[in-house]
Amino acid sequence: MASVKFTVSALALAAAATAADARDQLQIAGSSTVLPYSTIVAELFGENFDFPTPVVEGGGSGAGRKKLCEGVGETTIDIANSSSRIKQSDIDLCTTNGVTEIMEVRIGYDGIVFASDINGPEFAFTPADWFSALAAEVVVDGAVVANPNKSWTDIRADLPAQDILAFVPGTKHGTREVFDEKVILAGCEATGAFEAFKTVAGGDEDAAEEKCMALRTDGVSVDIDGDYTETLARVDANKNGIGVFGLSFYQNNTDKLVVATMDGVVPTVEAIAAGDYPVSRPLYFYVKTAHLGVIPGLQEYIDFFVSDDVAGPDGPLAEYGLVSDPELAATQEMVAAGTPMAPLN
């Protein structure tokens, strides 16, 4: 491999490449969280290899996986970026459309953070706080009722006296799945609401989980279907709002945002690497293995992406905020061998 030139333009960090002129370019789509990492790698790949710079687009994790599963051939994408793990429904769709093998590549880890206007108060949250603030229904004096909480002080007296307003990732985002499971559901269980919901549902745990993750529709919880730049714009326009962001996005906007602790832990790369920060998640991309050896540069790109020089702890992705995977060497071996993923557990 040629000597890697780690120079990434500001434009590459802000936006993905434009549409391809020819199909000798790799086609990549999916997660807005993975988008900046993938764009960095795409530009470096174009600078250091005799292949065109890959085309990288966003659209959300679910949308990217759906595009990957549309079929095989030059009119379909090669890679889907994802901030949540692929679902069995995605695999079933792939199989239906002739995509019989997929390679799962874990690129590292990221955290989900809760940040507000830099000139506002600082928050110290628990998952229970977020459930109590945003759930459609909560338990009050043993009864399941519509959520009555208006201010963060209604949740806990030591929280700032600020109206509850949250900008959360929309349902098509991989971030939403992690937010639902590691924050809302965890908070539901911590408050005892899960058991109350299960009792009401006649012991049905699935129904209880569904009720836990049903959020308010009275304007207090606002779904953001765009990327984190839209969430930032909402916080900027609503100074009492709190946004859900990826750690790397927050780290690149510390002049505008102040971050909250979660369970007493400040979200940092070090805290995530140590397993101390409770709301972290692995990031992935998924490769259509039928395109390996057919679409020029695909194998070289994925080898390059997971190399020590790029995805290692001293590489450009770590500089941008990615937490390097301690099992990166195993991923490198799997990628080099072209090993498709095993059935989901």
Sequence and secondary structure as in RCSB ss.txt:
>XXXX:A:sequence
MASVKFTVSALALAAAATAADARDQLQIAGSSTVLPYSTIVAELFGENFDFPTPVVEGGGSGAGRKKLCEGVGET
TIDIANSSSRIKQSDIDLCTTNGVTEIMEVRIGYDGIVFASDINGPEFAFTPADWFSALAAEVVVDGAVVANPNK
SWTDIRADLPAQDILAFVPGTKHGTREVFDEKVILAGCEATGAFEAFKTVAGGDEDAAEEKCMALRTDGVSVDID
GDYTETLARVDANKNGIGVFGLSFYQNNTDKLVVATMDGVVPTVEAIAAGDYPVSRPLYFYVKTAHLGVIPGLQE
YIDFFVSDDVAGPDGPLAEYGLVSDPELAATQEMVAAGTPMAPLN
>XXXX:A:secstr
         HHHHHS     SSTTS EEEE TTTHHHHHHHHHHHHHHSSS   EEEEE HHHHHHHHTT SSTT
S SEEEESS   HHHHHHHHHTT   EEEEEEEEEEEEEEEETTS   EE HHHHHHHHBSEEEETTEEEE    
BHHHH TTS S B  EEEE TTSHHHHHHIIIIIIHHHHHHTHHHHHHHHTTT HHHHHHHHT B  SSSEEEE 
S HHHHHHHHHH TT EEEEEHHHHHTTTTTEEE EETTB   HHHHHTT SSSEEEEEEEEEGGGTTTSTTHHH
HHHHHTSHHHHSTTSHHHHHT B  TTHHHHHHHHHHT       
